[in-house]
Amino acid sequence: MEKSKNQMITDKSIRLLQQNQYTSHVDSKLTKTKMKKWIEQFFNVRVDGINTSRVANDGKKNSKLNVNCRSRKKMIARLRANSFIPLFLN
């Protein structure tokens, strides 16, 4: 699961889960079509659509220098009505 860096657990992402939409940070080089194919193959679900956005990181302070960090890519995958991803099963 190297393409999906981590799942996002925020108030908005929990609301989106109720609408069958899943959010996560992904590799910044991935395109929407590659993400869609990967999700469909890895989780065996049908994806209706994918929205992406780039989230800028704040710069890190290293003594007196401000070091710019890479921006991250956030993905919101919308699944078909009867599909789900078992995220929190243990």
Secondary structure, DSSP 8 states (H G I E B T S, - for coil): --SEEEE--SHHHHHHHHTTEEEEEE-TT--HHHHHHHHHHHH---EEEEEEEEE----EEETTEEE----EEEEEEEE-TT-----S--
